[in-house]
Amino acid sequence: MTDFKGGFFGLFLRESPHETALIIVLSLLAALFQASALVLVTDGAEGARTGVEHPHHLYYALASILAFSLCKQVALRRAVAMAESTASDIAMRIALRLRDAELQDIERIGADRIHARLTRDTATLSSAAWIAVLSLQIIALLAACLLYVLSVSPIGFCAMAGIVTLSIWAYRPGHRRQEAVAAAASAAEERFFGITRHILEGFNELKVAPAKARELYHRFFLPASEEALERRRELGRHSAWGMVLLDLCIYAILGTVALGLTQMDVITGVVLLLSVTYYLWEHIIGLFSYIPYLMRSRAALRRLDELEQELAELPAAGAGAEAEFEAFELREVRFHYPRRGDSHFSVGPIDLTVRRGETLFVVGANGSGKSTLLKLLTGLYRADEGELLLNGAPVEAADLRPLYSAVFTDYHLFDRLYGVERIDHGLAEGLLQDLQLSGKTRLEGDRFSTTRLSTGQRKRLALIAACLEQRPVLIFDEWTADQDPGFRRYFYHQLLPQLKAEGRTVIAVTHDDRYFHRADRVIHMELGRITDLPQGGVCA
């Protein structure tokens, strides 16, 4: 688990304890050498003013600067490498959990949310490593310099510590608000990017429908953009207030040392203290400038942790195993979609037996439950009631999955035949020829030379890929809907008989009533149930 508690170094300690410990040691050494260089230079300057020479201070200072540069460089390089590795490990863990998750869980979590976590948040996490290391070095430098001030002037140290403590106390409420604003800014940006994705993916539809484009732009895109902008501005205002408070803190220290304690003649090493304070000013400003980035990174880490925990709590999906079958059966199966307002759709009870070598058509009006039935058959949806049987024996849905190759309505066309051990290139060439794709793409090894095809061509290529997997059951969800009449005739008159002759089972959702006679059996879905086929065999 990611577990963002403890911040970046807490995460890194859990992921790579030895490497993190080395980075922390190097960062502390870098701060120590940097403070040593400052002390040696100021001591040398004070000695030159008072006539007390320190002949070796210059060489020690140069050696400290070189050691500081080396430690800082090595710490930053190793931190960036470790952060990239950690981000990759987190992404890999999430990907593996996604592989084992169920479709219902992915739909509930949201594909957009998962994509944002795996891309933007992991990138934010990996890019924040050097900021975290620099922040640690600055804090260590501040601590070392304050200890040095304490050794020179306890009173000056108490004055500086008191002012810094008061400033931190004054800054805390604004910091908490800044964290809330940073989270709100991130959420607003996510909504903005989501609408931007709609514009890019729906470019054609928006281009031919100006009214739709105007409404999307004015009612949704502009408000989302303005909200994200306002959140970023508000975050900037809080950051500016922090910088102003920092300036006030620095001037308070300078004024207290230079004007207050000096006039009271209760402090020694005034020039030294002023030099140290002024030197630290730049580093403190840098530390404050890192805070917004650290907040964004911490928010990204929190979101990654929430997603990983959510996925970890899901029941693991079974992998299934290859099995011979004579028949599989759905018995008294019911499935209920989550209620949305007054809408509540359910499927079942379903009693259905599918036999080996059978060609089965599933017909019915849109929204009747045909695609849901396919998802229940393939185990993409878990049935709320009832049982699945394979060759008469109860099984889990995962046990049926190795039987299937499918082309769903919302299919994804992979450019490679994953998981196919023996590819029949002769069959592939024949199918490409039959479906008029041989001049458009070709199968090179296990990969198609291109998938940049028209909508109908891509769907024909998806069918070819499904056939090449050589699974005993093929599922086609309205495959012919995007095809010309010639390819429909090929599907019903040539491909289906060929598959049947090979002993393969075909389950096809279709509205092509003129071809119903090509099936061994036609089942009709209506309101989530299997009913008698309407008179005349025509489905809306």
TAWOJO-V75330 format. One line per field, one symbol per residue. phi: phi as a letter, one per 20 degrees, with the letter a starting at -180 (. if undefined). Layout:
phi->???
//
This chain:
phi->.flffnmffffffffbfffffffffffffgfffffffffffffffffffeneecfefffffffffffffffffffffffffffffffffffffffffffefeggfffffoffffffffdffffffffefffffffffffffgfffffffffebgffffffffffffffffeggffffffffffffffffffffffffffffdgffffecgfffffffeecffgfffffffffffffffffffffffgfffffffffffdefffeldcdmfffffffffffggffggffffggffffffffffffffffffffefffefembgbfbdacbdclecbcfgfcmeebdccofdcbdddfneddddcqffneofffgffffemfdeffbnbdcclndfcegffefffdcbcefdfdefecefmdfceeffffffffffeldfedbbedmdcffbcecfgfffffffffgfffflefcddcelfffddfgffffffeedfffffffeneecdcebdeffdgffefbcdddblncecffggnmddf
//
